[in-house]
Amino acid sequence: MKVAHFIKRYLPRSETFIYEEIRNIKGVSQILLTKMVENLELFPYPSEIFKDSSLFKHILKENDVGLIHARFAYGGIEMLNLSKRLNIPLLTTFSGMDVYRFPRHLIYKRKLLRLFQEGDMFLVRSHLMEEDVVNLGCPPDKIQVLYGGIDIDKFCCRKARESTNGPIRILMCGRFVEKKGLKYGIHAFGNISSKYKDTELRIIGYGKLQKELEELCKRLSLEERVRFLGPLSHEKVREEMTQATFFLAPSITARNGDKEGIPNVIKEAMACGLPVISTLHSGIPELVRDGKTGFLVKERDVSELVDRLDYLITHPEIWKELGGNGRKVVEERFNIKKQVRKLEEIYQSLIDKHFR
């Protein structure tokens, strides 16, 4: 069994979740088809990479590929004709903006409907996304939920503090784009920091909203209390998580319709035993259990964020329980090794069904 992954751009820093999945595939031979390569030093591919799209047909035949796995709907759209021409089944994984943002464009939506009709199978990252993709026109019998996983062995569950002695360190991490809702987290921290002087907000990431977020901190007189750490290596991110008190992920639906899937960074924080405050957004409630592993609030509701932060700060006796529960959820349902074994079973099932 040989699978060809099609990833149009291999690989932006923000798509570590794809790399972790590919890296953990063991029971399948694999090659990579792409049109652009970047960050190869961060994401060394474990097999052959082919970049010349004019040769993709030859490469698929020469390598006796039994399945094409396209990442994102636009990848599936690009691979559909080749899949049909060579009689190779096509599996497409949806992740977020290909469900919530791009379908607003009529031409894309028409192509998507053809992909739904002629593609073999579709994977989504949450049950809510499954509903949304079906509403876009995907036949329900062609779609399956496969949660993205993380390598839990890389994330040690830190020893939870049981008192407020010492500084309270709140951590946010993600691209500086609208759907991450970072400005709402900063506003909430601005409110809480006036009450609790020994608090600090640390923000990992980069993006087009950097200047806007920095100016917001200045307007709120938070320059001394908020630290912008920039894009950090995974090792440094893990280090920040082990030193944090809480993790804050105030995700929202962007004005262009873009949404999260289930952010891996929340899984990583939970794997480290961090209580999480997030929002009732997209697939996040399938990961964060309100009152059990952290708290969920309405999108853009700064007052609720402040209330939950205040509650956590004043109830250190629950930190250990929330963090431990979060670690268990990730171990059971978002473990990359378990999820990749399920993916390999899907590969085999599709190939067997297509060629029997």
C-alpha positions as CSV (number, residue, x, y, z in Angstrom):
1,M,0.0,0.0,0.0
2,K,1.5,3.3,-1.1
3,V,-0.2,6.7,-0.4
4,A,0.6,10.0,-2.2
5,H,0.0,13.1,0.0
6,F,-0.8,16.2,-1.9
7,I,0.0,19.3,0.1
8,K,0.0,22.4,-2.1
9,R,2.5,24.3,0.1
10,Y,4.8,22.2,2.2
11,L,4.8,23.4,5.0
12,P,3.8,26.7,6.7
13,R,4.7,26.9,10.4
14,S,1.1,27.0,11.3
15,E,0.4,23.5,9.8
16,T,2.5,21.4,12.3
17,F,-0.6,19.2,12.7
18,I,-0.1,17.9,9.2
19,Y,3.5,17.2,9.8
20,E,2.9,15.3,13.0
21,E,0.3,13.1,11.3
22,I,2.6,12.3,8.4
23,R,5.6,11.7,10.6
24,N,3.7,9.1,12.7
25,I,2.5,7.0,9.7
26,K,4.3,3.7,10.0
27,G,2.2,1.1,8.2
28,V,2.0,2.8,4.8
29,S,4.6,3.7,2.2
30,Q,4.2,7.4,1.3
31,I,5.4,10.1,-1.1
32,L,4.7,13.8,-1.2
33,L,3.4,15.8,-4.1
34,T,3.6,19.6,-3.7
35,K,4.0,22.8,-5.6
36,M,6.1,24.8,-3.1
37,V,8.6,23.7,-0.4
38,E,9.4,25.9,2.7
39,N,10.6,25.3,6.3
40,L,12.1,21.9,5.3
41,E,14.6,22.3,8.2
42,L,11.6,22.4,10.6
43,F,9.6,19.7,8.8
44,P,12.0,17.2,7.2
45,Y,9.8,14.9,5.1
46,P,10.4,11.2,5.8
47,S,10.2,10.0,2.2
48,E,10.4,11.4,-1.4
49,I,9.2,14.9,-2.4
50,F,8.1,15.7,-5.9
51,K,7.6,19.3,-6.9
52,D,7.1,19.2,-10.7
53,S,3.3,19.2,-11.2
54,S,3.7,18.4,-14.9
55,L,5.1,15.0,-13.8
56,F,2.6,14.1,-11.2
57,K,0.7,11.7,-13.5
58,H,4.0,9.9,-14.3
59,I,5.1,9.8,-10.7
60,L,1.8,8.3,-9.5
61,K,2.0,5.5,-12.1
62,E,5.7,4.9,-11.6
63,N,5.3,4.6,-7.8
64,D,2.2,2.3,-8.1
65,V,0.3,4.7,-5.8
66,G,-3.0,3.2,-4.5
67,L,-4.5,6.3,-2.9
68,I,-4.2,10.1,-3.1
69,H,-4.6,12.0,0.2
70,A,-5.2,15.7,-0.4
71,R,-4.9,18.2,2.4
72,F,-7.6,20.9,2.3
73,A,-10.5,21.0,-0.1
74,Y,-8.6,23.0,-2.6
75,G,-6.0,20.2,-2.7
76,G,-8.8,17.7,-3.4
77,I,-10.1,20.0,-6.2
78,E,-6.6,20.1,-7.8
79,M,-6.2,16.3,-7.6
80,L,-9.6,15.2,-8.7
81,N,-9.0,15.0,-12.5
82,L,-5.8,13.1,-12.0
83,S,-7.5,10.7,-9.6
84,K,-10.2,10.0,-12.1
85,R,-7.8,9.7,-15.0
86,L,-5.6,7.1,-13.2
87,N,-8.4,5.4,-11.4
88,I,-6.9,6.1,-8.0
89,P,-9.2,6.8,-5.0
90,L,-9.1,10.3,-3.6
91,L,-9.3,11.1,0.1
92,T,-9.6,14.8,1.1
93,T,-9.1,16.2,4.6
94,F,-10.9,19.5,5.5
95,S,-9.4,21.7,8.2
96,G,-11.1,25.0,8.6
97,M,-10.9,27.9,6.1
98,D,-11.7,25.5,3.2
99,V,-15.0,24.9,5.0
100,Y,-15.8,28.3,6.4
101,R,-14.1,31.0,4.3
102,F,-13.6,29.8,0.7
103,P,-17.2,28.5,0.0
104,R,-18.3,32.1,0.0
105,H,-16.8,32.3,-3.5
106,L,-19.2,30.9,-6.2
107,I,-16.5,29.4,-8.4
108,Y,-14.9,27.6,-5.5
109,K,-18.3,26.3,-4.3
110,R,-19.1,24.9,-7.8
111,K,-15.8,23.0,-7.8
112,L,-16.4,21.8,-4.3
113,L,-19.8,20.3,-5.3
114,R,-18.1,18.4,-8.0
115,L,-15.4,17.2,-5.5
116,F,-18.2,16.0,-3.2
117,Q,-19.8,14.1,-6.1
118,E,-16.7,12.4,-7.5
119,G,-14.3,12.3,-4.6
120,D,-14.2,9.0,-2.7
121,M,-14.1,10.1,1.0
122,F,-13.7,13.2,3.2
123,L,-12.3,13.6,6.7
124,V,-13.1,16.4,9.0
125,R,-11.7,17.5,12.4
126,S,-14.9,17.7,14.4
127,H,-18.5,16.7,14.5
128,L,-19.6,20.3,14.1
129,M,-17.4,20.5,11.0
130,E,-19.0,17.3,9.7
131,E,-22.5,19.0,9.9
132,D,-21.1,22.1,8.1
133,V,-19.5,20.1,5.3
134,V,-22.8,18.1,4.8
135,N,-24.6,21.4,4.6
136,L,-22.2,22.4,1.9
137,G,-23.4,19.4,-0.2
138,C,-21.2,16.5,0.9
139,P,-23.1,13.1,0.9
140,P,-23.2,12.0,4.6
141,D,-22.0,8.5,3.7
142,K,-18.7,9.9,2.3
143,I,-17.7,11.8,5.4
144,Q,-16.0,10.7,8.6
145,V,-14.7,12.5,11.7
146,L,-11.0,11.9,12.5
147,Y,-9.7,14.1,15.3
148,G,-6.3,15.5,14.8
149,G,-3.8,14.3,17.5
150,I,-0.7,15.4,19.1
151,D,2.4,13.5,20.3
152,I,1.5,13.4,24.0
153,D,5.0,12.0,24.9
154,K,6.4,15.4,24.0
155,F,4.3,17.1,26.6
156,C,4.9,16.4,30.2
157,C,2.0,17.1,32.6
158,R,3.6,19.7,34.9
159,K,3.0,19.6,38.6
160,A,0.1,21.9,39.2
161,R,0.4,24.7,41.8
162,E,-2.2,24.6,44.5
163,S,-1.9,28.2,45.8
164,T,-1.7,31.7,44.4
165,N,1.7,32.3,46.0
166,G,3.9,33.6,43.2
167,P,3.0,35.2,39.9
168,I,0.0,34.2,37.8
169,R,1.2,33.6,34.3
170,I,-1.5,33.5,31.6
171,L,-0.5,32.2,28.1
172,M,-2.0,32.7,24.7
173,C,-0.5,31.1,21.5
174,G,-1.5,31.3,17.8
175,R,-1.2,33.2,14.6
176,F,-2.1,36.8,14.9
177,V,-5.3,36.6,12.8
178,E,-8.8,37.6,13.6
179,K,-10.3,34.1,14.4
180,K,-7.8,33.6,17.2
181,G,-9.6,36.4,19.1
182,L,-6.4,37.6,20.8
183,K,-7.6,41.1,21.3
184,Y,-10.5,39.9,23.5
185,G,-8.0,38.0,25.6
186,I,-5.9,41.2,26.0
187,H,-9.0,43.2,27.0
188,A,-9.9,40.5,29.5
189,F,-6.4,40.5,30.9
190,G,-6.5,44.3,31.1
191,N,-9.5,44.1,33.4
192,I,-8.2,41.3,35.6
193,S,-4.7,42.7,35.9
194,S,-6.0,45.9,37.6
195,K,-7.4,43.6,40.4
196,Y,-4.5,41.2,40.6
197,K,-1.1,42.9,40.4
198,D,1.0,39.8,40.3
199,T,-0.4,38.6,36.9
200,E,1.4,38.5,33.5
201,L,0.1,37.7,30.0
202,R,2.6,36.1,27.6
203,I,1.7,35.7,23.9
204,I,3.4,33.4,21.5
205,G,2.9,33.9,17.7
206,Y,3.2,36.2,14.8
207,G,1.0,37.6,12.0
208,K,-0.6,40.6,10.3
209,L,-2.3,41.8,13.5
210,Q,0.9,42.2,15.5
211,K,1.0,46.0,15.3
212,E,-2.7,46.3,16.2
213,L,-2.3,44.0,19.2
214,E,0.8,45.9,20.4
215,E,-1.0,49.3,20.1
216,L,-4.0,47.8,22.0
217,C,-1.6,47.0,24.9
218,K,-0.3,50.5,24.9
219,R,-3.8,52.0,25.0
220,L,-4.6,49.8,28.0
221,S,-1.3,50.7,29.7
222,L,-0.3,47.0,29.7
223,E,3.2,47.3,28.1
224,E,4.9,46.1,31.4
225,R,2.4,43.3,31.9
226,V,2.1,41.7,28.4
227,R,5.0,40.0,26.7
228,F,5.0,39.3,23.0
229,L,7.4,36.4,22.6
230,G,7.2,36.0,18.8
231,P,7.1,32.7,16.9
232,L,8.9,30.1,19.1
233,S,10.2,26.6,18.4
234,H,8.0,23.7,19.7
235,E,10.5,23.1,22.4
236,K,10.2,26.7,23.6
237,V,6.4,26.6,23.4
238,R,6.4,23.5,25.6
239,E,8.7,25.3,28.0
240,E,6.3,28.2,28.2
241,M,3.4,25.9,28.8
242,T,5.1,24.1,31.7
243,Q,5.7,27.5,33.4
244,A,2.2,28.9,32.7
245,T,-0.7,28.9,35.2
246,F,-3.6,29.0,32.7
247,F,-4.0,28.8,29.0
248,L,-6.3,31.3,27.2
249,A,-7.8,30.6,23.8
250,P,-10.5,33.2,23.0
251,S,-11.3,32.0,19.4
252,I,-14.1,33.7,17.4
253,T,-15.7,33.4,14.0
254,A,-14.0,36.0,11.8
255,R,-15.9,38.5,9.7
256,N,-15.0,36.6,6.5
257,G,-16.5,33.5,8.0
258,D,-13.2,31.7,8.9
259,K,-13.3,29.4,12.0
260,E,-11.1,27.1,13.8
261,G,-11.2,23.3,13.6
262,I,-10.0,22.2,17.0
263,P,-6.8,24.0,17.6
264,N,-3.8,21.8,18.4
265,V,-2.3,24.3,20.7
266,I,-5.2,23.8,23.1
267,K,-4.6,20.0,23.0
268,E,-0.9,20.7,23.8
269,A,-1.8,23.0,26.7
270,M,-4.1,20.4,28.1
271,A,-1.5,17.7,27.7
272,C,0.7,19.8,29.9
273,G,-2.0,19.9,32.5
274,L,-3.0,23.5,32.1
275,P,-6.5,24.6,32.9
276,V,-8.0,26.2,29.7
277,I,-10.3,29.1,29.2
278,S,-11.7,29.1,25.7
279,T,-14.9,29.8,23.7
280,L,-18.0,28.1,22.5
281,H,-16.6,28.1,19.0
282,S,-16.5,25.5,16.3
283,G,-15.2,22.1,17.5
284,I,-13.6,23.4,20.7
285,P,-16.4,22.1,23.0
286,E,-15.5,18.6,21.7
287,L,-12.1,19.1,23.4
288,V,-12.6,21.4,26.3
289,R,-15.2,20.3,28.8
290,D,-16.7,23.2,30.6
291,G,-16.2,22.9,34.3
292,K,-14.2,19.6,33.9
293,T,-11.0,20.6,32.1
294,G,-11.5,24.4,32.1
295,F,-14.2,26.9,31.1
296,L,-16.0,27.9,27.9
297,V,-17.5,31.3,27.3
298,K,-19.4,33.0,24.5
299,E,-17.4,34.4,21.6
300,R,-16.3,38.0,22.0
301,D,-17.6,38.1,25.6
302,V,-14.9,39.9,27.5
303,S,-16.9,40.1,30.7
304,E,-17.3,36.3,30.8
305,L,-13.6,35.9,30.1
306,V,-12.9,38.2,33.0
307,D,-15.3,36.3,35.3
308,R,-13.7,32.9,34.5
309,L,-10.2,34.2,34.9
310,D,-11.2,35.7,38.2
311,Y,-12.8,32.4,39.3
312,L,-9.6,30.4,38.4
313,I,-7.3,32.8,40.2
314,T,-9.4,32.7,43.4
315,H,-9.9,28.9,43.3
316,P,-6.3,27.4,43.1
317,E,-7.7,24.2,44.7
318,I,-9.3,23.2,41.4
319,W,-6.2,23.7,39.2
320,K,-4.8,20.3,39.7
321,E,-8.1,18.5,39.0
322,L,-8.8,20.6,35.8
323,G,-5.3,20.0,34.5
324,G,-5.4,16.3,35.2
325,N,-8.8,15.9,33.6
326,G,-7.5,17.7,30.5
327,R,-4.5,15.5,30.2
328,K,-6.7,12.4,30.3
329,V,-9.0,13.7,27.5
330,V,-6.0,14.3,25.2
331,E,-4.5,10.9,26.0
332,E,-7.8,9.1,25.3
333,R,-9.1,11.0,22.2
334,F,-6.4,13.2,20.7
335,N,-3.3,10.9,20.9
336,I,-1.5,11.2,17.5
337,K,-0.5,7.5,17.6
338,K,-4.0,6.3,18.1
339,Q,-5.4,8.7,15.5
340,V,-2.8,7.8,12.9
341,R,-3.6,4.1,13.3
342,K,-7.2,5.0,12.5
343,L,-6.1,6.9,9.5
344,E,-4.1,3.9,8.2
345,E,-7.2,1.7,8.6
346,I,-9.1,4.3,6.5
347,Y,-6.4,4.1,3.9
348,Q,-6.6,0.3,3.7
349,S,-10.4,0.3,3.7
350,L,-10.5,2.8,0.8
351,I,-8.0,0.9,-1.3
352,D,-9.6,-2.5,-0.7
353,K,-13.1,-1.1,-1.6
354,H,-11.8,0.6,-4.7
355,F,-9.8,-2.3,-6.2
356,R,-11.6,-5.4,-5.0
